[in-house]
Amino acid sequence: MPLHRRDVLLAGSGLALAGGRARAQGGALRLGVLTDMSGPYRDLTGPGSFAGARQAAEEFSAATGMAVEVIVGDHQNKPDVGANIARQWFDREGVEAIVDLPNSAVALAVSGIAREKNKVVLGSGVGSTVFTGAQCSPNSIQFTYDTYMLAKGTGDALVKQGADSWFFITADYAFGHALQADTSRFVEAAGGKVLGAARYPFPATTDFSSFLLQAQSSRAKVIGLANAGADLINCIKQAREFGLLRSGVKLACLLMTVVDSIALGLPEAQGLLMTESFYWDLNDRTRAFAERVKGKRQGAVVHASCAGCYGVTLHYLKAVKDLGLERARASGLEVVNRMKAMPTDDDAFGPGRIREDGRKLTPGYLFQVKSPAESRGPFDVHKLVATTPAEEAARPLAEGGCPFVRT
Amino acid sequence: MEDIFGIPAPLLFGQLLLGLINGAFYAMMSLGLAVIFGLLNIINFTHGAQFMMGAFAAWMLLEWAGLNYWWALLLVPIIIGFTGVVLERLMISRLYKLDHLYGLLLTFGLGLIIEGVFRNQFGSSGLPYRIPPELQGAWDLGFMFLPIYRGWVVIAALILCLATWLLIEKTRLGAYLRAATENAPLVQAFGVNVPRMVTLTYGFGVALAAIGGVLAAPIYSVNPQMGTNLIIVVFAVVVIGGMGSILGSIITGFGLGIVEGLTKVFYPEASATVIFVIMAIVLLARPAGLFGRA
């Protein structure tokens, strides 16, 4: 079943299947983008992640002559499906590294398999801090973001603005709990107070007005939204509808992306704050990258996962080249160690480095959604408000509890 | 401030009202299902997808044809209702002689396909649809802000429910419909075109789902999975109310909306489960549902 589905996607994405297979036998390096192609995180990752990884492969091939092939699979947000595809890719299809992995549950499952088979996981869509914490793997990288960065970027900024009492509306599963717990820590450390939380059933909730009203009656100055995607959008729409924002309450969207801003529309989203590690209009290099990859996005915005998959794939390929193809194929661990030893540099994120535990150190940018009057185009939705330096945006190494890191 | 069971009174009243508003959606959706089940004996699992199509059709009319919310309210039920008619003629009508299960499988499969197509076309993150300018703003009721649009949804749902009930229980057409449910060959013998009536009934049920979609578009994110979340609850409502009972589904819809609203205050984690707990109890005590005939 997964194989069939993937082949359809392959054909659909316009990849020259026959050519690719032929080259693979001739020694092309194979990467697999394992992502959500059909579920709730499709727009945040999915085809955009695939586009980013392919862009990196093409640029690298053109520059060095090394043959690289990128395939894609849909894990359907199910750890068992993801694990099956990963095994198949590693065992039978000669895939050396798996890229992206949104949905932490799937990412952790695949990370275990990659470690066992000494292959590589290039995480971009994976957000849980556990990935480079208690369940870290010496064969895995977490490149684009984690919940620590989100919580710190947005939580800190709001408390500093005087918004010091919080009420959380939390999706009742691991990711929501983690986001709420991380953010609570920063709020309290900065002198703020958490007044309460409503945990709603996920994903069976579409109406959030009850929870918004509870938040309002708690008299908190900030409502922390520890959820994502359609739930987040519904929360924001309904908060505006019930006049919460006019009464001076602030919304803290703990996982919001450029895709959500566009989906909401600027009239609804304007003024909201969120943290991301990439925005296409950040500087000349990000704009140049967005321009290059635009053709692969079919009219959709170039988002952080697209950039993350580009950055991590490019860095991986550089490390493989440095190590030599044969050695790279023999040991994924060696490639990852080389990736950690080499400084990173790409157009999407600029210069940086990867820490011992696999976390790429990257600045957290606090963005505010523009008003319709400020926006000059459909994708011109964010402005930069503050930057958390790379070293501060990541959880201190000693706090992670990653077993193979000696601190 | 007065407290009731440890909850401030204004908060409790607010939640009751919100429950009523959500109940309006449940009532509207389960009404369409009840009408279809009552007359066609088909459990229409495509209902959620048709609700979603209604919301998308409203968005398309606005973006592509420049037609506003009020036009959508008028045109969308006709357009989506027509797709229902086509569906009934081409596929569903072939299953009447078979077991319920086949209708369920067909409509469930169709629902998944429609959702998949929309997701491929429009993505998963949803599309913006604004509240019409005439209905923006909110009334200050003292204990809460009631957005005018939500008030409008309750009124619209009540009118629709009442009209449907009158149509089926009090008119000649309704009498034919009810008669056809009891004994189709006999009604046909009196010169009534039963197959056409059944087709139009399906179209009508689908149109109700589509109106629900249009009403929901400004409140919820217009996205391909918006129907999936609602439909499971709505099926529970239909089962509790009694399969095929029109009045039952209306009353149960509003009632369960309120129960759910209260659960959201006292124990939010259970708010999705409470309806199914009630369903289990009702099925044990009255297998035909609260208003159903055994």
Interface residues (C-beta under 8 A of the other chain):
Chain A: S38 G39 P40 Y41 R42 D43 L44 D172 A198 R199 Y200 P201 P203 A204 T205 T206 D207 S209 S210 F211 L213 Q214 S217 G229 A230 I233 N234 K237 Q238 E241 F242 G243 V259 D260 I262 A263 L264 G265 P267 E268 A300
Chain B: P8 P10 L11 G14 Q15 L18 G19 I21 N22 G116 R119 N120 G123 S124 S125 G126 L127 P128 R130 I131 A138 M144 F145 P147 Y149 R150 I219 Y220 S221 N223 Q225 M226 N229 L230 I232 V233 G261 K264 V265 P268 E269 A270 S271 A272 T273
